């Protein structure tokens, strides 16, 4: 992290401590060991949580609406970096050389993803996620649950038999109803808000070096 960012984070944390101590806990002239301990627990918990939130925003990389973080799962990560990772990528994660992760709940224009609209993810010819294993695009509800659908499809991947366009590009249709003539490339969405997760296993060098850009989820209706 650049020095300017560390300064910004330090100032933000200092303001949080001040607000919690002065505005939330207030002045308590009749203090005891017990009240001091409880105040320490409360302040520590609140400051720790907010610090992780702040750091997660600083370390996150957002391109075309997709959010990722580099360095997930590495053994040398400090406590603060691990806490920041957990805010945006909860659950078990691998080191970057084994897997990279992205998620989004917004389209390329910044609008919340919803099954009330239809979307396309367009991968140009040769533009599918580079890897030495496989990749997958998974659909989830706003609460990260699988979406029941008539074809029992919860993700698409390079093993799904996706149809190519004449120029070699690939379009993935993300919508609530089946796209006529494009069922092989359909990722069923719920009727309401949803989240997309992209996972790439044994990612290529372009991903590891931050050169690969996941295409945006573009609204078509």
Secondary structure, 3 states (H helix, E strand, C coil): CCHHHHHHHHHHHHHHHHHHHHHHHCCCCCCCHHHHHHHHHHHHHHHHHHHHHHHHHHHCEEECCEEECCCCCCCCCCHHHHHHHHHHCCCCCCCCCCEEEEEECECCCCCECECCCCEEEEECCCCCCCEEEEEEEEEEECCCCCCCCCCCCCEEECCCCCCCCCCCCEEEEEECCCCCCCHHHEEECCCCEEEEEEEEEEECHHHHCCCCCCCCEEECC
